[in-house]
């Protein structure tokens, strides 16, 4: 079941980013990002309202809110960039940065030490983006 939900999530994410990128060619990127984030929040809250789960500690909710805010800012920058330049250049640069930056920050700032197979996977995945 988890794999099916992961595939559905990836399809929704990819479709939303593509369509939002097209819309951002005619509308301001921040407006497109705000609507996309609002829609994603509504879609995410619906299952929460109909399920009973464990409560999260306030610190986790705070980190989640900060993550959502950072994602919104990043997506707004992405959509603004798609309005300024060709999507075929902007998106791959954004994707490589979105993957590479956390890996570099984890290694340089947090002391993460990925195994050689993990580093190989990261290195092989970057050109695939």
N, C-alpha and C positions, 0 to 999 in steps of 0.2 A: 504494500500500500504506500509506503514511504517513497518508493521509486516513482510510482505513478503521480503522486503529489509533486515530486521534484520536477518531473517532466512538464506537468501542467503549469507549474510556477515558472519554469524557464520559457515556455511558450508564451505565457501572458507577459512576462517581463520583456522578451524580445519584441513581441508585437507592439506593446505599448511604447517602447523606446523608438521603434521604427516609425510608427504613426505620429508620435509626438514630435519626432525630428522633422517629418514632413510638414506638420502643422506649424512648427516654429519657423519655417521659411516665410510664413505670411503673418505670423503673430509674434509678439515679443516673447523671448525665451522664458523670462521670469513668470509671465502669465501662464504659459503652457505648463511649466514646472509646477506652479501652484495648483492648477487644476488637476494635474496628474497625481500630485501628492495627496490632495484632498480626496480624489477618487480612490486612490490606493488605501487611504486610511479608512474610508467607509467600507470598502470591500474587506479589509482586514478585521474590522470591528464586528461585522455581522456574525462570523463564526464564534467570536468571543462571547457574544450575547446569548448564544444558544448552546454553549458548552460550559461544563463546570470543571475548572482546573485549579491548580494550586495558585495561591497568591504570590506575587513577586515582591521581594523586598523593595523599599523605596529607592535604594541606591541603584538597583537594576532598572527600575522604571526611569530614573533620571538618566542613566547611561543610554537607555533605549530612546528617550526623547532627544537627547543630544545627538545620537546617531541619526535619527530621522531628520533633525534640523540640518546636520551636515550633508546628508544625502540630498535634501531639497536644494541646498546651495550648490552642490556639485552638479545636480541635474539641470538647474537653471543655467549654470555656466556652460554645460554641454549643449543645451538647446540654443543658447545665445550664439555659441560658436558655430553650430550648424547653420544658423542664419547668416553668419559672416563668411563661411567658406564651404568648400565641397564636403558633403557628408562622407565621401569615400576617403577623405584624409582625416577629418575631425574625429570620427568614431574610432578608427584603429589607434590613433594617438591617445585618445581618452581611455580606451580599454587597456592598453599597455601600461599607462600611468596608473590606472585604478588597480591593476594587479601588482605591478612592480613596486609602487610606493609602500604599500603595507608590508610587503616582504622585506624591503630594505629597512623600513622603520623597525620591524620586529627584530631583525638581525643587529642593526646598529644601536638601537635604543633600549630594547627589551631583553637582549641576550638570547634570543631564539637561535637555535642551532639545528636547522632542518637537516635531515639525513641526506646522504648523497642521492638516493633515488628521488627524494622530494625535490631537491634542487634541480635534478635532471628533468623532472616533470615540469617544474616552473619554467626552466629554460626552453623546453620544447613547446610549452603552451603559449609563451609570449608571441612567437611568430604566427601561431595559429589564430591569434586574435585578429 
